[in-house]
C-alpha cells in the first residue's frame, strides 16, 4: 500500500518535470534568447532614476541667510553687500513670522 502511494507521488513529480522541460524546449524554439534577455536586469537599459527635491528634510538645504554668509566667507561678496542681504533677509523673516 505504501508503494502505491509513493508511486503516485513519483508519477506526479515526473509529470511536473516533463512539463517544465517541454516549456523550456518550446521557449527555446520560439526565440527564448530574447525572452531570457528581456528578463535580465541590464543597468545600461534601465531608465535613469528620477531625482526628486529633498522635501522630507528641508533643513539639509542651506537657508538664504546661510548662503549669504558662505558667499561672504569665500569672498564672493563684500561686507557692504552682506549687510544689504542681511537687511533684506532678516526683514523678510520678520515680515513672514520667522522661518524659511
N, CA, C and O atoms as CSV, one atom per row, in Angstrom:
chain,resi,resn,atom,element,x,y,z
A,1,UNK,N,N,0.822,-1.191,0.000
A,1,UNK,CA,C,0.000,0.000,0.000
A,1,UNK,C,C,0.869,1.259,0.000
A,1,UNK,O,O,0.560,2.235,-0.684
A,2,UNK,N,N,1.951,1.228,0.768
A,2,UNK,CA,C,2.850,2.359,0.813
A,2,UNK,C,C,3.537,2.535,-0.530
A,2,UNK,O,O,3.794,3.663,-0.951
A,3,UNK,N,N,3.836,1.444,-1.203
A,3,UNK,CA,C,4.482,1.521,-2.504
A,3,UNK,C,C,3.578,2.179,-3.531
A,3,UNK,O,O,4.049,2.913,-4.401
A,4,UNK,N,N,2.275,1.918,-3.433
A,4,UNK,CA,C,1.328,2.525,-4.365
A,4,UNK,C,C,1.258,4.034,-4.169
A,4,UNK,O,O,1.171,4.774,-5.149
A,5,UNK,N,N,1.293,4.505,-2.930
A,5,UNK,CA,C,1.255,5.940,-2.641
A,5,UNK,C,C,2.515,6.616,-3.146
A,5,UNK,O,O,2.458,7.700,-3.728
A,6,UNK,N,N,3.659,5.972,-2.922
A,6,UNK,CA,C,4.914,6.536,-3.397
A,6,UNK,C,C,4.956,6.567,-4.916
A,6,UNK,O,O,5.502,7.496,-5.511
A,7,UNK,N,N,4.382,5.559,-5.532
A,7,UNK,CA,C,4.332,5.520,-6.986
A,7,UNK,C,C,3.495,6.663,-7.537
A,7,UNK,O,O,3.836,7.234,-8.573
A,8,UNK,N,N,2.417,7.001,-6.867
A,8,UNK,CA,C,1.569,8.114,-7.290
A,8,UNK,C,C,2.272,9.446,-7.162
A,8,UNK,O,O,2.172,10.293,-8.050
A,9,UNK,N,N,2.993,9.642,-6.049
A,9,UNK,CA,C,3.739,10.873,-5.833
A,9,UNK,C,C,4.837,11.003,-6.872
A,9,UNK,O,O,5.033,12.074,-7.446
A,10,UNK,N,N,5.546,9.923,-7.113
A,10,UNK,CA,C,6.622,9.949,-8.098
A,10,UNK,C,C,6.070,10.225,-9.500
A,10,UNK,O,O,6.709,10.911,-10.298
A,11,UNK,N,N,4.900,9.698,-9.790
A,11,UNK,CA,C,4.288,9.944,-11.091
A,11,UNK,C,C,3.942,11.419,-11.283
A,11,UNK,O,O,4.160,11.980,-12.357
A,12,UNK,N,N,3.409,12.033,-10.251
A,12,UNK,CA,C,3.064,13.457,-10.319
A,12,UNK,C,C,4.325,14.294,-10.471
A,12,UNK,O,O,4.340,15.244,-11.253
A,13,UNK,N,N,5.380,13.960,-9.739
A,13,UNK,CA,C,6.631,14.709,-9.842
A,13,UNK,C,C,7.234,14.567,-11.241
A,13,UNK,O,O,7.751,15.533,-11.802
A,14,UNK,N,N,7.164,13.371,-11.792
A,14,UNK,CA,C,7.707,13.133,-13.123
A,14,UNK,C,C,6.922,13.937,-14.168
A,14,UNK,O,O,7.511,14.510,-15.085
A,15,UNK,N,N,5.611,13.978,-14.028
A,15,UNK,CA,C,4.779,14.759,-14.946
A,15,UNK,C,C,5.129,16.247,-14.861
A,15,UNK,O,O,5.225,16.924,-15.884
A,16,UNK,N,N,5.319,16.747,-13.652
A,16,UNK,CA,C,5.678,18.143,-13.444
A,16,UNK,C,C,7.016,18.468,-14.107
A,16,UNK,O,O,7.141,19.490,-14.783
A,17,UNK,N,N,8.008,17.610,-13.919
A,17,UNK,CA,C,9.323,17.832,-14.528
A,17,UNK,C,C,9.252,17.782,-16.050
A,17,UNK,O,O,9.942,18.546,-16.725
A,18,UNK,N,N,8.430,16.899,-16.592
A,18,UNK,CA,C,8.289,16.822,-18.049
A,18,UNK,C,C,7.630,18.089,-18.596
A,18,UNK,O,O,8.000,18.561,-19.671
A,19,UNK,N,N,6.660,18.644,-17.869
A,19,UNK,CA,C,6.023,19.888,-18.310
A,19,UNK,C,C,7.022,21.044,-18.311
A,19,UNK,O,O,7.023,21.865,-19.228
A,20,UNK,N,N,7.866,21.107,-17.293
A,20,UNK,CA,C,8.887,22.159,-17.241
A,20,UNK,C,C,9.860,22.009,-18.407
A,20,UNK,O,O,10.210,22.992,-19.061
A,21,UNK,N,N,10.300,20.764,-18.667
A,21,UNK,CA,C,11.234,20.532,-19.766
A,21,UNK,C,C,10.603,20.904,-21.103
A,21,UNK,O,O,11.267,21.491,-21.957
A,22,UNK,N,N,9.338,20.572,-21.291
A,22,UNK,CA,C,8.649,20.920,-22.529
A,22,UNK,C,C,8.555,22.437,-22.675
A,22,UNK,O,O,8.726,22.959,-23.776
A,23,UNK,N,N,8.291,23.143,-21.594
A,23,UNK,CA,C,8.226,24.600,-21.646
A,23,UNK,C,C,9.548,25.219,-22.029
A,23,UNK,O,O,9.591,26.180,-22.798
A,24,UNK,N,N,10.632,24.672,-21.496
A,24,UNK,CA,C,11.966,25.174,-21.833
A,24,UNK,C,C,12.262,24.942,-23.313
A,24,UNK,O,O,12.786,25.826,-23.990
A,25,UNK,N,N,11.927,23.762,-23.809
A,25,UNK,CA,C,12.164,23.456,-25.225
A,25,UNK,C,C,11.336,24.357,-26.138
A,25,UNK,O,O,11.834,24.834,-27.158
A,26,UNK,N,N,10.098,24.588,-25.783
A,26,UNK,CA,C,9.232,25.446,-26.605
A,26,UNK,C,C,9.739,26.891,-26.575
A,26,UNK,O,O,9.764,27.564,-27.605
A,27,UNK,N,N,10.142,27.367,-25.389
A,27,UNK,CA,C,10.670,28.735,-25.292
A,27,UNK,C,C,11.924,28.886,-26.135
A,27,UNK,O,O,12.124,29.918,-26.775
A,28,UNK,N,N,12.766,27.868,-26.140
A,28,UNK,CA,C,13.971,27.906,-26.961
A,28,UNK,C,C,13.651,27.939,-28.436
A,28,UNK,O,O,14.310,28.638,-29.204
A,29,UNK,N,N,12.635,27.182,-28.840
A,29,UNK,CA,C,12.256,27.143,-30.249
A,29,UNK,C,C,11.630,28.452,-30.706
A,29,UNK,O,O,11.730,28.806,-31.881
A,30,UNK,N,N,10.996,29.164,-29.810
A,30,UNK,CA,C,10.300,30.406,-30.173
A,30,UNK,C,C,11.147,31.652,-29.924
A,30,UNK,O,O,10.607,32.754,-29.832
A,31,UNK,N,N,12.437,31.494,-29.816
A,31,UNK,CA,C,13.291,32.667,-29.605
A,31,UNK,C,C,13.486,32.961,-28.142
A,31,UNK,O,O,13.365,34.108,-27.712
A,32,UNK,N,N,13.783,31.952,-27.385
A,32,UNK,CA,C,13.953,32.091,-25.944
A,32,UNK,C,C,15.061,33.036,-25.547
A,32,UNK,O,O,15.044,33.596,-24.451
A,33,UNK,N,N,16.037,33.219,-26.441
A,33,UNK,CA,C,17.114,34.146,-26.086
A,33,UNK,C,C,16.575,35.545,-25.837
A,33,UNK,O,O,16.987,36.223,-24.895
A,34,UNK,N,N,15.657,35.969,-26.683
A,34,UNK,CA,C,15.093,37.307,-26.480
A,34,UNK,C,C,14.251,37.357,-25.215
A,34,UNK,O,O,14.248,38.362,-24.504
A,35,UNK,N,N,13.542,36.278,-24.935
A,35,UNK,CA,C,12.708,36.241,-23.735
A,35,UNK,C,C,13.587,36.298,-22.497
A,35,UNK,O,O,13.326,37.075,-21.579
A,36,UNK,N,N,14.626,35.476,-22.472
A,36,UNK,CA,C,15.516,35.450,-21.319
A,36,UNK,C,C,16.257,36.773,-21.181
A,36,UNK,O,O,16.416,37.281,-20.070
A,37,UNK,N,N,16.710,37.335,-22.296
A,37,UNK,CA,C,17.413,38.622,-22.250
A,37,UNK,C,C,16.492,39.723,-21.720
A,37,UNK,O,O,16.948,40.628,-21.022
A,38,UNK,N,N,15.228,39.652,-22.039
A,38,UNK,CA,C,14.284,40.652,-21.556
A,38,UNK,C,C,14.034,40.555,-20.066
A,38,UNK,O,O,13.632,41.532,-19.433
A,39,UNK,N,N,14.271,39.369,-19.498
A,39,UNK,CA,C,14.046,39.185,-18.070
A,39,UNK,C,C,15.217,39.643,-17.225
A,39,UNK,O,O,15.051,39.902,-16.033
A,40,UNK,N,N,16.391,39.749,-17.813
A,40,UNK,CA,C,17.579,40.177,-17.065
A,40,UNK,C,C,17.512,41.665,-16.782
A,40,UNK,O,O,16.931,42.437,-17.545
A,41,UNK,N,N,18.108,42.044,-15.686
A,41,UNK,CA,C,18.222,43.471,-15.353
A,41,UNK,C,C,19.544,43.966,-15.901
A,41,UNK,O,O,20.601,43.651,-15.353
A,42,UNK,N,N,19.500,44.718,-16.950
A,42,UNK,CA,C,20.699,45.312,-17.514
A,42,UNK,C,C,20.715,46.789,-17.138
A,42,UNK,O,O,19.883,47.557,-17.619
A,43,UNK,N,N,21.639,47.188,-16.297
A,43,UNK,CA,C,21.660,48.583,-15.843
A,43,UNK,C,C,21.734,49.586,-16.982
A,43,UNK,O,O,21.188,50.683,-16.865
A,44,UNK,N,N,22.393,49.239,-18.078
A,44,UNK,CA,C,22.523,50.191,-19.173
A,44,UNK,C,C,21.191,50.416,-19.888
A,44,UNK,O,O,21.017,51.425,-20.571
A,45,UNK,N,N,20.260,49.488,-19.736
A,45,UNK,CA,C,18.979,49.624,-20.418
A,45,UNK,C,C,17.864,50.098,-19.500
A,45,UNK,O,O,16.763,50.396,-19.964
A,46,UNK,N,N,18.139,50.169,-18.195
A,46,UNK,CA,C,17.119,50.631,-17.278
A,46,UNK,C,C,17.004,52.150,-17.354
A,46,UNK,O,O,18.005,52.835,-17.569
A,47,UNK,N,N,15.787,52.689,-17.179
A,47,UNK,CA,C,15.660,54.151,-17.208
A,47,UNK,C,C,16.374,54.773,-16.015
A,47,UNK,O,O,16.468,54.179,-14.941
A,48,UNK,N,N,16.867,55.964,-16.232
A,48,UNK,CA,C,17.563,56.681,-15.163
A,48,UNK,C,C,16.574,57.026,-14.058
A,48,UNK,O,O,15.430,57.376,-14.350
A,49,UNK,N,N,16.985,56.936,-12.798
A,49,UNK,CA,C,16.067,57.279,-11.711
A,49,UNK,C,C,15.740,58.765,-11.745
A,49,UNK,O,O,16.591,59.598,-12.057
A,50,UNK,N,N,14.509,59.077,-11.423
A,50,UNK,CA,C,14.076,60.470,-11.390
A,50,UNK,C,C,14.486,61.068,-10.045
A,50,UNK,O,O,14.145,60.538,-8.987
A,51,UNK,N,N,15.213,62.163,-10.101
A,51,UNK,CA,C,15.636,62.815,-8.874
A,51,UNK,C,C,14.530,63.732,-8.387
A,51,UNK,O,O,13.978,64.532,-9.142
A,52,UNK,N,N,14.226,63.597,-7.121
A,52,UNK,CA,C,13.198,64.440,-6.519
A,52,UNK,C,C,13.851,65.416,-5.563
A,52,UNK,O,O,14.870,65.098,-4.951
A,53,UNK,N,N,13.278,66.598,-5.429
A,53,UNK,CA,C,13.854,67.540,-4.467
A,53,UNK,C,C,13.761,66.976,-3.053
A,53,UNK,O,O,12.891,66.156,-2.760
A,54,UNK,N,N,14.635,67.407,-2.205
A,54,UNK,CA,C,14.693,66.926,-0.834
A,54,UNK,C,C,13.589,67.589,-0.016
A,54,UNK,O,O,13.822,68.567,0.694
A,55,UNK,N,N,12.379,67.032,-0.133
A,55,UNK,CA,C,11.221,67.611,0.539
A,55,UNK,C,C,11.136,67.117,1.973
A,55,UNK,O,O,10.663,67.837,2.853
A,56,UNK,N,N,11.591,65.892,2.214
A,56,UNK,CA,C,11.465,65.293,3.536
A,56,UNK,C,C,12.374,65.957,4.557
A,56,UNK,O,O,12.034,66.011,5.739
A,57,UNK,N,N,13.531,66.466,4.120
A,57,UNK,CA,C,14.490,67.065,5.030
A,57,UNK,C,C,14.891,68.457,4.533
A,57,UNK,O,O,16.001,68.642,4.034
A,58,UNK,N,N,13.992,69.433,4.669
A,58,UNK,CA,C,14.329,70.761,4.167
A,58,UNK,C,C,15.497,71.398,4.905
A,58,UNK,O,O,16.135,72.299,4.362
A,59,UNK,N,N,15.799,70.960,6.127
A,59,UNK,CA,C,16.913,71.540,6.874
A,59,UNK,C,C,18.256,71.181,6.238
A,59,UNK,O,O,19.265,71.835,6.503
A,60,UNK,N,N,18.267,70.148,5.403
A,60,UNK,CA,C,19.509,69.741,4.752
A,60,UNK,C,C,19.939,70.770,3.710
A,60,UNK,O,O,21.115,70.822,3.348
A,61,UNK,N,N,19.017,71.579,3.226
A,61,UNK,CA,C,19.335,72.607,2.244
A,61,UNK,C,C,19.640,73.903,2.992
A,61,UNK,O,O,18.886,74.300,3.880
A,62,UNK,N,N,20.743,74.563,2.634
A,62,UNK,CA,C,21.092,75.786,3.357
A,62,UNK,C,C,20.067,76.898,3.110
A,62,UNK,O,O,19.541,77.045,2.007
A,63,UNK,N,N,19.799,77.666,4.151
A,63,UNK,CA,C,18.867,78.782,4.022
A,63,UNK,C,C,19.551,79.918,3.260
A,63,UNK,O,O,20.763,79.894,3.045
A,64,UNK,N,N,18.773,80.892,2.866
A,64,UNK,CA,C,19.316,82.053,2.154
A,64,UNK,C,C,20.322,82.798,3.037
A,64,UNK,O,O,21.329,83.308,2.548
A,65,UNK,N,N,20.041,82.854,4.327
A,65,UNK,CA,C,20.951,83.517,5.259
A,65,UNK,C,C,22.288,82.777,5.325
A,65,UNK,O,O,23.351,83.399,5.305
A,66,UNK,N,N,22.228,81.435,5.403
A,66,UNK,CA,C,23.459,80.646,5.424
A,66,UNK,C,C,24.230,80.791,4.109
A,66,UNK,O,O,25.460,80.837,4.108
A,67,UNK,N,N,23.509,80.861,3.000
A,67,UNK,CA,C,24.165,81.032,1.703
A,67,UNK,C,C,24.862,82.380,1.624
A,67,UNK,O,O,25.969,82.474,1.094
A,68,UNK,N,N,24.231,83.419,2.142
A,68,UNK,CA,C,24.842,84.757,2.127
A,68,UNK,C,C,26.119,84.765,2.971
A,68,UNK,O,O,27.133,85.335,2.568
A,69,UNK,N,N,26.059,84.128,4.144
A,69,UNK,CA,C,27.252,84.062,4.995
A,69,UNK,C,C,28.370,83.283,4.302
A,69,UNK,O,O,29.534,83.674,4.381
A,70,UNK,N,N,28.037,82.212,3.639
A,70,UNK,CA,C,29.034,81.414,2.927
A,70,UNK,C,C,29.664,82.214,1.789
A,70,UNK,O,O,30.880,82.179,1.600
A,71,UNK,N,N,28.835,82.934,1.031
A,71,UNK,CA,C,29.361,83.759,-0.065
A,71,UNK,C,C,30.322,84.823,0.465
A,71,UNK,O,O,31.337,85.114,-0.168
A,72,UNK,N,N,30.009,85.397,1.616
A,72,UNK,CA,C,30.899,86.392,2.219
A,72,UNK,C,C,32.199,85.730,2.675
A,72,UNK,O,O,33.282,86.292,2.511
A,73,UNK,N,N,32.080,84.529,3.250
A,73,UNK,CA,C,33.257,83.826,3.770
A,73,UNK,C,C,34.233,83.458,2.660
A,73,UNK,O,O,35.444,83.487,2.879
A,74,UNK,N,N,33.741,83.116,1.486
A,74,UNK,CA,C,34.647,82.733,0.398
A,74,UNK,C,C,35.047,83.922,-0.467
A,74,UNK,O,O,35.823,83.769,-1.410
A,75,UNK,N,N,34.520,85.107,-0.152
A,75,UNK,CA,C,34.935,86.308,-0.851
A,75,UNK,C,C,34.143,86.641,-2.104
A,75,UNK,O,O,34.577,87.474,-2.900
A,76,UNK,N,N,33.000,86.012,-2.296
A,76,UNK,CA,C,32.170,86.324,-3.476
A,76,UNK,C,C,31.520,87.701,-3.360
A,76,UNK,O,O,31.325,88.396,-4.357
A,77,UNK,N,N,31.190,88.081,-2.130
A,77,UNK,CA,C,30.572,89.394,-1.910
A,77,UNK,C,C,31.370,90.127,-0.830
A,77,UNK,O,O,32.055,89.512,-0.013
A,78,UNK,N,N,31.261,91.455,-0.852
A,78,UNK,CA,C,31.981,92.239,0.154
A,78,UNK,C,C,31.078,92.484,1.363
A,78,UNK,O,O,29.932,92.037,1.398
A,79,UNK,N,N,31.618,93.206,2.359
A,79,UNK,CA,C,30.886,93.448,3.602
A,79,UNK,C,C,29.612,94.255,3.362
A,79,UNK,O,O,28.575,93.977,3.965
A,80,UNK,N,N,29.689,95.237,2.496
A,80,UNK,CA,C,28.516,96.076,2.225
A,80,UNK,C,C,27.384,95.242,1.615
A,80,UNK,O,O,26.220,95.407,1.979
A,81,UNK,N,N,27.729,94.352,0.693
A,81,UNK,CA,C,26.710,93.506,0.069
A,81,UNK,C,C,26.121,92.534,1.093
A,81,UNK,O,O,24.920,92.262,1.079
A,82,UNK,N,N,26.974,92.014,1.981
A,82,UNK,CA,C,26.473,91.128,3.033
A,82,UNK,C,C,25.487,91.871,3.928
A,82,UNK,O,O,24.430,91.335,4.262
A,83,UNK,N,N,25.823,93.098,4.318
A,83,UNK,CA,C,24.926,93.893,5.156
A,83,UNK,C,C,23.591,94.123,4.456
A,83,UNK,O,O,22.535,94.038,5.083
A,84,UNK,N,N,23.637,94.418,3.144
A,84,UNK,CA,C,22.401,94.639,2.386
A,84,UNK,C,C,21.555,93.359,2.355
A,84,UNK,O,O,20.340,93.405,2.549
A,85,UNK,N,N,22.207,92.223,2.110
A,85,UNK,CA,C,21.483,90.954,2.077
A,85,UNK,C,C,20.891,90.612,3.443
A,85,UNK,O,O,19.763,90.128,3.533
A,86,UNK,N,N,21.661,90.868,4.509
A,86,UNK,CA,C,21.147,90.588,5.851
A,86,UNK,C,C,19.924,91.441,6.156
A,86,UNK,O,O,18.954,90.957,6.740
A,87,UNK,N,N,19.969,92.726,5.756
A,87,UNK,CA,C,18.814,93.600,5.974
A,87,UNK,C,C,17.587,93.058,5.253
A,87,UNK,O,O,16.486,93.033,5.804
A,88,UNK,N,N,17.794,92.623,4.011
A,88,UNK,CA,C,16.666,92.097,3.227
A,88,UNK,C,C,16.164,90.791,3.828
A,88,UNK,O,O,14.962,90.612,4.023
A,89,UNK,N,N,17.079,89.891,4.117
A,89,UNK,CA,C,16.678,88.577,4.615
A,89,UNK,C,C,16.060,88.637,5.999
A,89,UNK,O,O,15.035,88.002,6.247
A,90,UNK,N,N,16.663,89.387,6.899
A,90,UNK,CA,C,16.111,89.487,8.247
A,90,UNK,C,C,14.790,90.234,8.213
A,90,UNK,O,O,13.871,89.900,8.961
A,91,UNK,N,N,14.682,91.238,7.358
A,91,UNK,CA,C,13.411,91.941,7.195
A,91,UNK,C,C,12.325,91.009,6.677
A,91,UNK,O,O,11.181,91.076,7.127
A,92,UNK,N,N,12.675,90.141,5.732
A,92,UNK,CA,C,11.706,89.173,5.201
A,92,UNK,C,C,11.282,88.187,6.285
A,92,UNK,O,O,10.101,87.849,6.367
A,93,UNK,N,N,12.202,87.719,7.114
A,93,UNK,CA,C,11.857,86.772,8.155
A,93,UNK,C,C,10.924,87.415,9.182
A,93,UNK,O,O,10.003,86.766,9.679
A,94,UNK,N,N,11.162,88.685,9.496
A,94,UNK,CA,C,10.300,89.367,10.479
A,94,UNK,C,C,8.909,89.584,9.897
A,94,UNK,O,O,7.911,89.465,10.608
A,95,UNK,N,N,8.841,89.905,8.592
A,95,UNK,CA,C,7.539,90.126,7.952
A,95,UNK,C,C,6.739,88.830,7.828
A,95,UNK,O,O,5.515,88.842,7.953
A,96,UNK,N,N,7.432,87.708,7.581
A,96,UNK,CA,C,6.727,86.446,7.359
A,96,UNK,C,C,6.552,85.668,8.652
A,96,UNK,O,O,5.912,84.616,8.647
A,97,UNK,N,N,7.087,86.141,9.730
A,97,UNK,CA,C,6.889,85.471,11.006
A,97,UNK,C,C,7.970,84.455,11.339
A,97,UNK,O,O,7.693,83.480,12.038
A,98,UNK,N,N,9.187,84.653,10.863
A,98,UNK,CA,C,10.285,83.753,11.205
A,98,UNK,C,C,10.579,82.812,10.083
A,98,UNK,O,O,10.319,83.141,8.926
A,99,UNK,N,N,11.113,81.643,10.377
A,99,UNK,CA,C,11.442,80.527,9.489
A,99,UNK,C,C,11.531,80.826,8.020
A,99,UNK,O,O,11.302,81.948,7.569
A,100,UNK,N,N,11.865,79.800,7.293
A,100,UNK,CA,C,12.090,79.924,5.870
A,100,UNK,C,C,10.810,80.001,5.093
A,100,UNK,O,O,10.837,80.109,3.867
